[in-house]
Amino acid sequence: MDERETIARRYGEHLTDRDLLTLARGRADQVPALRRAPALVLDLLDRPGVADAVLAAQGEKEGRFSYVSPFLVFAAAVHRVGNSIVGSVHVTDRAGPRSRVPVFDGPVLAAFATEPRHRLFLAELLASYARVASGVVWRRGEQGWRRQRWDELDLPRLAALLDAVPAGQQPGVWRRIGDGALFLAGVFPEYAERSLGLVEVARLQRATGLQLSSAEGDVGELLEELASRAYERVGAGVPRAVVGTPRLARRVLTLVADRYLFPMTDEGFLPPGR
């Protein structure tokens, strides 16, 4: 089995029968064929009309996307973005709130964004935050047991779990630290800038034991460095290109957010509820 087939099977594991029915444009007789040959799903998502139909599911009605899985929505967005920048000399990137500038590395970003393993990674990452997990662990200290709350998008608190879980579970925590850093940098950079002040960054460095060279600089650069350093401790499961150059992955996430999650108009971002 070649790599593309392996990746296609991973897509198939995420997709529901309703997802496949959506991809087949309502033709129920095609669903079994898509289930047997998931590589056909990759071909369908590469068709602009199919990806756009998924992303426009139910139009502007309340409950948009409620009949397809988060994975299918994000896979369609990642495929659409990747294919749209093929042949581009430059691709815009975030320079600040409501500010985008052209970066003249279109072929490099397109090569990254059209690689099947990278598309799978990004779609899985985005879908994993469709519902953000949080909870409580109990830690025993000098004064007895105490509760320790954690939240996937509160990176200092999430990193504090490294001291609270067995060694065998630490790679999973590192993975979510890397995922969270990349997700915040690409999708919610303004939130990250508000929530990661000097105190929180200091807590993050203490909890992870990492001395981040960008700790006192731009929050986006800090999150990209954190993602790379965290992924280095995961081992298998993260593409090498993402570990080595998380900025390319972050830029694809930014394009997905700009075009499909929080679309920009001439007046800036659409307000919530539009």
C-alpha atoms as one frame of an Amber mdcrd trajectory, in Angstrom:
protein
   0.000   0.000   0.000   1.515   3.349  -1.038   1.477   6.481   1.118  -1.435
   8.096  -0.697  -3.570   5.026  -0.148  -2.600   4.951   3.531  -3.569   8.603
   3.903  -6.825   8.024   2.021  -7.714   5.269   4.482  -7.167   7.726   7.329
  -9.622  10.080   5.638 -12.079   7.209   5.386 -11.798   6.509   9.106 -12.952
  10.056   9.858 -15.795  10.297   7.348 -19.362   9.303   8.107 -21.779   7.840
   5.578 -23.518  11.230   5.482 -20.157  12.820   4.614 -19.718  10.392   1.742
 -23.282  11.046   0.592 -22.477  14.762   0.526 -19.337  14.143  -1.518 -21.349
  11.952  -3.901 -23.819  14.830  -4.407 -26.668  12.826  -2.868 -26.140   9.658
  -4.913 -26.526   6.944  -2.290 -25.402   4.247  -4.730 -21.916   5.845  -4.809
 -21.342   5.697  -1.044 -20.226   2.036  -0.925 -17.694   2.686  -3.705 -16.231
   5.629  -1.781 -16.044   3.502   1.341 -14.225   0.708  -0.522 -11.847   3.037
  -2.373 -11.179   6.053  -0.119  -8.575   7.397  -2.556 -11.573   8.557  -4.590
 -12.376  10.925  -1.713  -9.063  12.720  -2.238  -9.864  13.096  -5.916 -13.310
  14.498  -5.157 -12.005  17.015  -2.625  -9.552  18.257  -5.254 -12.500  19.265
  -7.447 -13.345  22.910  -6.657 -17.060  22.339  -7.179 -17.171  19.475  -4.685
 -15.106  21.254  -2.024 -17.147  24.440  -2.452 -20.391  22.470  -2.115 -19.205
  21.053   1.203 -18.147  24.480   2.465 -21.426  26.058   1.365 -23.542  23.300
   2.954 -26.963  24.727   3.860 -25.893  28.200   2.833 -26.379  30.836   5.499
 -29.032  28.925   7.429 -28.689  28.346  11.130 -27.083  24.967  11.676 -24.594
  25.335   8.851 -22.283  22.284   8.645 -24.485  20.400  11.114 -25.048  17.551
   8.666 -21.411  16.839   7.896 -18.503  16.060  10.176 -16.003  18.737  11.225
 -13.271  16.696   9.562 -14.970  16.871   6.156 -15.501  20.623   6.448 -11.885
  21.280   7.348 -10.528  18.798   4.814 -12.509  20.583   2.102 -11.149  23.950
   3.264  -7.550  22.707   3.374  -7.814  21.137  -0.099  -9.471  24.261  -1.512
  -6.833  26.579  -0.080  -3.949  24.387  -1.229  -5.237  24.089  -4.772  -6.062
  27.800  -5.005  -2.463  28.890  -4.449  -0.895  26.529  -6.998   0.789  28.701
  -9.618   0.796  31.791  -7.391   3.980  33.834  -7.162   2.963  35.354  -3.845
   0.463  34.484  -1.122  -0.840  36.879   1.492   0.031  36.440   5.156  -1.096
  38.098   8.355   0.788  41.242   9.365  -1.634  42.233  12.123  -5.381  42.498
  12.810  -7.195  43.127   9.504  -3.804  43.495   7.828  -2.402  41.165   5.183
   0.745  41.513   3.078   2.013  39.518   0.071   4.849  37.059   0.698   6.706
  36.001  -2.441   7.066  32.291  -1.735   3.948  30.993  -3.458   5.562  27.859
  -4.948   7.051  26.828  -1.577   3.754  27.235   0.266   1.807  25.519  -2.515
   4.162  22.523  -2.450   3.600  22.204   1.286  -0.174  22.731   1.113  -0.768
  20.149  -1.625   1.230  17.348   0.035  -1.349  14.702   1.131   0.261  14.039
   4.514   0.254  17.759   5.312  -3.377  18.100   4.306  -4.340  15.211   6.552
  -2.376  16.673   9.449  -4.009  20.099   9.112  -7.537  18.746   8.675  -7.140
  16.493  11.721  -5.695  19.352  13.761  -8.568  21.695  12.915 -11.212  19.019
  13.509  -9.675  18.171  16.884 -10.610  21.650  18.118 -14.236  21.469  17.011
 -14.818  20.823  20.709 -12.157  22.001  23.116 -11.407  19.628  25.977 -10.820
  20.666  29.570 -10.831  18.967  32.924  -9.245  18.434  36.313  -6.390  16.270
  37.546  -5.413  15.654  41.145  -1.835  16.220  42.277  -0.293  15.211  45.560
   1.964  17.825  47.113   3.466  18.614  50.498   0.087  19.786  51.792  -1.876
  16.848  50.414  -3.981  16.439  47.300  -5.112  19.418  45.265  -7.118  19.958
  42.124  -5.381  21.204  39.014  -7.555  22.465  36.177  -6.463  22.290  32.558
  -7.762  23.516  29.227  -6.450  22.641  25.766  -6.210  26.287  24.704  -4.728
  27.544  27.968  -1.189  26.534  27.094   0.465  27.256  30.477  -2.154  25.144
  32.274  -1.947  22.434  29.649   1.841  22.363  29.969   1.504  21.962  33.747
   0.084  18.490  33.053   3.587  17.344  32.101   4.380  17.040  35.823   1.011
  15.501  36.651   0.837  12.577  34.223   2.952   9.398  33.973   5.969   9.514
  31.658   4.188   7.349  29.104   1.459   9.962  28.683   3.763  12.940  28.316
   4.172  12.632  24.510   0.411  13.069  24.217   0.584  16.267  26.276   3.487
  17.544  24.162   1.440  16.799  21.040  -1.466  18.895  22.285   0.876  21.708
  23.308   2.241  21.752  19.761  -1.223  21.487  18.231  -2.569  24.242  20.470
   0.321  26.570  19.693  -0.108  26.069  15.955  -3.896  26.376  16.137  -3.788
  29.612  18.124  -1.110  31.129  15.885  -3.013  30.305  12.702  -6.667  30.642
  13.670  -6.910  32.841  16.783  -3.783  35.033  16.803  -5.573  38.017  18.367
  -6.783  35.854  21.253  -3.257  34.510  21.716  -1.843  38.030  21.836  -4.338
  38.994  24.545  -3.959  35.852  26.636  -0.201  35.232  26.477   1.377  38.094
  28.341   4.800  38.062  29.978   3.501  36.298  33.101   1.782  33.540  31.114
   4.836  33.067  28.878   7.031  32.745  31.980   4.643  30.118  33.380   4.720
  28.307  30.060   8.516  28.194  30.010   8.668  26.926  33.599   6.089  24.220
  32.956   7.734  22.969  29.768  11.346  23.534  30.794  11.876  25.223  27.437
  13.867  28.420  27.048  12.117  30.003  24.079  14.285  32.461  22.173  11.183
  34.388  21.057   9.707  34.658  24.564   9.938  38.459  24.632   9.076  39.035
  20.990   6.100  38.545  18.702   3.517  36.086  20.081   3.099  34.477  16.662
   6.809  33.677  16.474   6.692  32.399  20.051   3.863  30.004  19.215   5.597
  28.739  16.082   8.776  28.060  18.057   6.783  26.379  20.812   5.007  24.170
  18.280   8.317  23.069  16.752   9.948  22.371  20.125   6.891  20.497  21.412
   6.564  18.367  18.282  10.230  17.373  18.575   9.267  15.550  21.780   6.351
  13.672  20.249   8.122  11.268  17.924   5.934   9.703  15.244   2.733  11.239
  13.978   3.836  14.754  13.030   5.196  15.372   9.498   8.864  16.338   9.463
   8.146  19.505   7.536   5.767  20.659  10.265   8.305  19.939  13.006  11.070
  21.728  11.134   9.066  24.597   9.632   5.765  25.127  11.452   5.369  28.528
   9.786   4.208  26.915   6.541   1.524  24.970   8.409   0.539  28.104  10.326
   0.178  30.078   7.107  -2.157  27.495   5.594  -4.245  27.632   8.785  -4.328
  31.427   8.494  -5.603  31.178   4.921  -8.279  28.679   5.960  -9.364  30.992
   8.793  -9.403  34.086   6.576 -11.342  32.474   3.753 -13.740  30.114   5.487
 -13.894  30.641   9.268 -13.723  34.418   9.662 -13.910  35.742   6.091 -12.587
  39.230   5.513 -14.426  41.842   3.481 -13.331  45.311   2.389 -14.595  46.489
   5.767 -12.525  43.898   7.650 -13.694  40.806   9.464 -17.373  40.032   9.391
 -18.895  40.568  12.842 -20.035  37.532  14.856 -23.412  36.263  13.762 -23.081
  37.328  10.116
